[in-house]
Amino acid sequence: MLDAAANADLIDEIRIGIANKTLELPTLPEVALEIRDAVENDTADAPMVARMVAKDPALSARLLQVANSPLYRGSSEVDSIQQAITRLGLKMVRSLVVSLAMRQIFQATSDTLDRQFRQLWDDSLQVAAISHMLAAGIPQLEREQALLGGLVHNIGALPILTKIDEHYGFTAGETVVTHMLDELGPEIGTNILESWNFSASLAVIPRACVDPGYDSGPEIGYADVVLAARLQDLAAKGRLAPTTDLSRVPAFAKIGLQPEIMIIDMEGPAEEIAEVRSMLEG
């Protein structure tokens, strides 16, 4: 059993690893980084991205599947990567590429770790889908970027869960694991996104989304959207901290969310959230 002293020692070990840059962080595949960078730097077009995607058969198949899914299906089925990219749009392709890469990162080496990762990935998918829906009403934000922010909001938990599994095989109690995730997850998450060269507006999300009082200033940002999405998800699952007063959350006020309304229970938004989840799950 992981006692308090061992818990503190492991937290110290991880913190030293962060400071010394020796903590092993997950990495994105090269093709995902290439596509992400090309799209974000506005140097890409559909033929160029199609050539990049073609390097990865699994990615190629996934984009064709999504392009022909109910969410994007047109009058006819597409059967080429370039057609799929044209239908989806470069920004959605970027998000889907990172999503597929992340799903590969969430691969566990033990059954207990696998269960932890599955819960983490489920939370990521739901928050991403809600973020995508919320961003629809905010002209200055991109829905695809909000979706990406939701997918990576809890990425910092991966190295922590892996460390616990390596050291103790999850004989640690749930309370201890939760404490470690709360203590270190946001910091590590930001480090991971910075190492992936994510924009500052996304790299701040792991820290911001765990702070109900977070306020990015007068302009609404992706962190506000993901924070609101996460709180909606926690409330719907009965996991919201009793001390959290949604009426005092700046992100809710900025987005125009009523604290007593759960959007995932509303006809229309609930269907859209389910469709986006289905698209991401494959």
C-alpha positions as CSV (number, residue, x, y, z in Angstrom):
1,M,0.0,0.0,0.0
2,L,1.2,3.5,-0.9
3,D,1.4,5.3,2.5
4,A,1.7,9.0,3.1
5,A,5.5,9.0,3.2
6,A,5.8,7.0,0.0
7,N,3.3,9.2,-1.6
8,A,5.3,12.3,-0.7
9,D,8.5,10.6,-1.9
10,L,6.9,9.8,-5.3
11,I,5.6,13.4,-5.6
12,D,9.1,14.7,-4.9
13,E,10.6,12.3,-7.4
14,I,8.2,13.5,-10.1
15,R,8.8,17.1,-9.3
16,I,12.6,16.6,-9.5
17,G,12.0,14.9,-12.9
18,I,10.0,17.9,-14.1
19,A,12.7,20.4,-12.9
20,N,15.6,18.4,-14.4
21,K,13.6,17.5,-17.5
22,T,14.2,13.9,-16.9
23,L,10.6,12.9,-16.5
24,E,9.6,10.9,-19.5
25,L,6.7,12.7,-21.2
26,P,4.5,11.3,-24.0
27,T,5.4,12.3,-27.5
28,L,3.3,12.8,-30.6
29,P,4.2,10.8,-33.8
30,E,6.2,12.8,-36.4
31,V,3.3,12.8,-38.9
32,A,0.9,14.3,-36.4
33,L,3.4,17.1,-35.6
34,E,4.1,17.7,-39.3
35,I,0.4,18.1,-40.1
36,R,-0.4,20.2,-37.0
37,D,2.5,22.6,-37.7
38,A,1.7,22.9,-41.4
39,V,-2.0,23.7,-40.7
40,E,-1.3,26.2,-37.9
41,N,1.4,28.0,-39.9
42,D,-1.0,28.3,-42.9
43,T,1.6,26.6,-45.2
44,A,-0.7,23.7,-46.1
45,D,-3.3,22.9,-48.6
46,A,-5.4,19.7,-49.1
47,P,-2.9,18.0,-51.6
48,M,0.0,18.7,-49.3
49,V,-1.8,17.3,-46.2
50,A,-3.0,14.3,-48.2
51,R,0.6,13.4,-49.0
52,M,1.5,13.7,-45.3
53,V,-1.5,11.6,-44.2
54,A,-0.7,8.9,-46.8
55,K,2.4,8.0,-44.8
56,D,0.2,6.5,-42.1
57,P,-2.3,3.9,-43.3
58,A,-4.3,3.9,-40.0
59,L,-4.7,7.7,-40.2
60,S,-5.7,7.5,-43.8
61,A,-8.4,5.0,-43.0
62,R,-9.6,7.0,-40.0
63,L,-10.0,10.3,-42.0
64,L,-12.0,8.5,-44.7
65,Q,-14.2,6.9,-42.1
66,V,-15.0,10.3,-40.4
67,A,-15.5,12.1,-43.8
68,N,-18.2,9.5,-44.6
69,S,-19.7,9.5,-41.1
70,P,-23.2,11.0,-40.4
71,L,-21.6,14.1,-39.0
72,Y,-19.9,15.0,-42.3
73,R,-21.6,12.8,-44.9
74,G,-22.3,14.6,-48.2
75,S,-24.4,13.7,-51.2
76,S,-21.8,11.1,-52.2
77,E,-19.2,9.0,-50.5
78,V,-15.6,10.1,-50.7
79,D,-12.9,7.5,-51.5
80,S,-9.7,9.4,-51.6
81,I,-7.7,11.1,-48.8
82,Q,-7.6,14.4,-50.6
83,Q,-11.4,14.4,-50.9
84,A,-11.8,13.5,-47.3
85,I,-9.5,16.4,-46.3
86,T,-11.4,18.8,-48.5
87,R,-14.7,17.8,-46.9
88,L,-13.5,17.9,-43.4
89,G,-11.4,21.1,-43.6
90,L,-7.8,21.4,-42.7
91,K,-8.5,22.5,-39.1
92,M,-10.7,19.5,-38.3
93,V,-8.1,17.2,-39.9
94,R,-5.5,18.7,-37.6
95,S,-7.6,18.0,-34.6
96,L,-8.5,14.4,-35.7
97,V,-4.8,13.7,-36.4
98,V,-3.8,14.7,-32.9
99,S,-6.8,12.8,-31.5
100,L,-5.8,9.6,-33.2
101,A,-2.2,10.1,-32.0
102,M,-3.4,10.7,-28.5
103,R,-5.5,7.5,-28.5
104,Q,-2.3,5.6,-29.3
105,I,-0.5,7.3,-26.4
106,F,-3.3,6.1,-24.0
107,Q,-1.9,2.5,-24.3
108,A,-1.3,0.8,-20.9
109,T,1.2,-1.9,-19.9
110,S,-1.1,-3.5,-17.2
111,D,-4.8,-4.1,-16.7
112,T,-5.1,-1.8,-13.8
113,L,-3.4,1.0,-15.7
114,D,-5.6,0.3,-18.7
115,R,-8.7,0.9,-16.6
116,Q,-7.3,4.2,-15.4
117,F,-6.4,5.3,-18.9
118,R,-9.8,4.3,-20.2
119,Q,-11.5,6.5,-17.6
120,L,-9.1,9.4,-18.5
121,W,-9.8,9.0,-22.2
122,D,-13.5,8.9,-21.7
123,D,-13.4,12.1,-19.7
124,S,-11.2,13.7,-22.5
125,L,-13.7,12.7,-25.2
126,Q,-16.7,14.1,-23.4
127,V,-15.0,17.4,-22.5
128,A,-13.7,17.7,-26.1
129,A,-17.2,17.2,-27.5
130,I,-18.8,19.7,-25.1
131,S,-16.0,22.2,-25.8
132,H,-16.7,21.8,-29.6
133,M,-20.4,22.5,-29.0
134,L,-19.8,25.5,-26.7
135,A,-17.4,27.2,-29.1
136,A,-20.0,27.2,-31.9
137,G,-21.6,30.3,-30.4
138,I,-18.3,32.2,-30.0
139,P,-17.3,33.8,-33.3
140,Q,-13.7,34.6,-32.3
141,L,-12.9,30.9,-31.5
142,E,-12.5,27.9,-33.7
143,R,-14.6,24.9,-32.8
144,E,-11.8,22.5,-33.9
145,Q,-9.3,24.2,-31.6
146,A,-11.7,24.0,-28.7
147,L,-12.2,20.3,-29.4
148,L,-8.4,19.9,-29.3
149,G,-8.2,21.8,-26.1
150,G,-10.7,19.4,-24.5
151,L,-8.8,16.4,-25.7
152,V,-5.6,17.5,-24.0
153,H,-7.0,19.0,-20.9
154,N,-6.0,16.1,-18.6
155,I,-2.9,14.9,-20.6
156,G,-0.7,15.5,-17.5
157,A,-2.2,12.5,-15.7
158,L,-0.6,10.0,-18.0
159,P,3.0,10.2,-16.7
160,I,1.7,10.2,-13.1
161,L,-0.5,7.1,-13.5
162,T,2.4,5.4,-15.3
163,K,4.8,6.2,-12.4
164,I,2.3,4.9,-9.8
165,D,1.9,1.7,-11.8
166,E,5.6,1.2,-12.1
167,H,6.3,1.8,-8.4
168,Y,3.2,0.3,-6.7
169,G,1.1,-1.5,-9.3
170,F,-1.9,0.5,-8.1
171,T,-2.0,-0.8,-4.6
172,A,-2.4,2.9,-3.8
173,G,-5.8,3.9,-2.7
174,E,-8.1,6.0,-4.8
175,T,-7.7,9.0,-2.5
176,V,-3.9,8.9,-2.9
177,V,-4.1,8.6,-6.7
178,T,-6.6,11.5,-6.9
179,H,-4.3,13.7,-4.7
180,M,-1.3,13.1,-6.9
181,L,-3.3,13.9,-10.0
182,D,-4.6,17.1,-8.5
183,E,-1.2,18.0,-7.2
184,L,0.9,17.4,-10.3
185,G,-1.4,16.8,-13.3
186,P,-1.9,20.5,-14.3
187,E,1.8,21.3,-14.1
188,I,2.9,18.3,-16.1
189,G,0.1,18.8,-18.6
190,T,1.3,22.3,-19.4
191,N,4.9,20.9,-19.7
192,I,3.7,18.3,-22.2
193,L,1.8,20.8,-24.4
194,E,4.8,23.2,-24.3
195,S,7.1,20.3,-25.4
196,W,4.6,19.6,-28.2
197,N,4.9,23.3,-29.2
198,F,1.2,23.9,-28.7
199,S,0.1,27.5,-28.7
200,A,0.0,29.4,-25.3
201,S,-3.8,29.6,-25.6
202,L,-3.9,25.7,-25.4
203,A,-0.9,25.1,-23.2
204,V,-2.6,27.0,-20.3
205,I,-5.6,24.7,-20.3
206,P,-4.4,21.9,-18.0
207,R,-3.8,24.5,-15.3
208,A,-6.8,26.7,-16.0
209,C,-9.4,24.0,-16.3
210,V,-9.0,22.8,-12.7
211,D,-9.5,26.3,-11.3
212,P,-13.2,27.3,-11.3
213,G,-12.1,30.9,-10.5
214,Y,-9.9,31.1,-13.6
215,D,-10.4,34.3,-15.6
216,S,-8.5,34.9,-18.8
217,G,-9.5,38.6,-18.8
218,P,-12.1,40.4,-20.9
219,E,-11.6,38.3,-24.0
220,I,-12.9,34.7,-24.0
221,G,-10.3,32.0,-24.6
222,Y,-10.1,28.3,-25.2
223,A,-9.3,27.7,-21.5
224,D,-12.6,29.4,-20.5
225,V,-14.5,27.0,-22.9
226,V,-12.7,23.9,-21.7
227,L,-13.1,24.9,-18.1
228,A,-16.8,25.3,-18.5
229,A,-17.1,22.0,-20.5
230,R,-15.2,20.2,-17.7
231,L,-17.4,21.6,-15.0
232,Q,-20.5,20.6,-17.0
233,D,-19.2,17.1,-17.4
234,L,-18.3,16.8,-13.7
235,A,-21.8,18.1,-12.7
236,A,-23.5,15.7,-15.0
237,K,-21.5,12.8,-13.5
238,G,-22.1,13.8,-9.9
239,R,-18.4,14.5,-9.4
240,L,-18.5,18.2,-9.0
241,A,-16.9,19.4,-5.7
242,P,-19.7,20.4,-3.2
243,T,-17.9,23.8,-2.7
244,T,-18.0,24.7,-6.4
245,D,-20.6,27.5,-7.0
246,L,-21.2,27.5,-10.8
247,S,-22.9,30.9,-10.5
248,R,-19.5,32.4,-9.5
249,V,-17.5,30.8,-12.3
250,P,-16.2,33.6,-14.7
251,A,-16.1,31.2,-17.7
252,F,-19.8,30.5,-17.3
253,A,-20.6,34.2,-17.3
254,K,-18.5,34.8,-20.4
255,I,-20.0,32.0,-22.4
256,G,-23.5,32.9,-21.2
257,L,-24.1,29.5,-19.5
258,Q,-26.8,29.3,-16.9
259,P,-25.3,27.4,-13.9
260,E,-28.5,25.4,-13.3
261,I,-28.7,24.1,-16.9
262,M,-26.9,21.0,-18.0
263,I,-26.4,21.3,-21.8
264,I,-25.8,17.6,-22.2
265,D,-29.4,17.0,-21.1
266,M,-30.8,19.5,-23.7
267,E,-32.2,18.2,-27.0
268,G,-30.0,19.3,-29.8
269,P,-26.8,19.9,-27.9
270,A,-26.9,16.4,-26.4
271,E,-27.2,14.9,-29.9
272,E,-24.3,17.0,-31.2
273,I,-22.1,16.1,-28.3
274,A,-22.9,12.4,-28.9
275,E,-22.1,12.7,-32.6
276,V,-18.7,14.4,-32.0
277,R,-17.9,11.7,-29.4
278,S,-18.7,9.0,-31.9
279,M,-16.5,10.7,-34.5
280,L,-13.6,10.8,-32.1
281,E,-14.1,7.2,-30.8
282,G,-14.1,5.7,-34.3
